[in-house]
């Protein structure tokens, strides 16, 4: 997401919040939902942005090209390695 897209999205969120803020009940619901979203994001260390995901893929491809990849001749070898992580 570009900076200008992020700014536009933040502005949209703030506009919508200002409209909804007239209702105390609605504000309470929004606050509850936001707390839930924050908790979910903090609880899941695998969450990453699209850019981070593709950066990790690029890094893995470079490591494979450099001979740092891992190969297994038998599924049991792979399972032993995975269990050691």
Beta strands, then each sheet from edge to edge (+ up, - down):
end
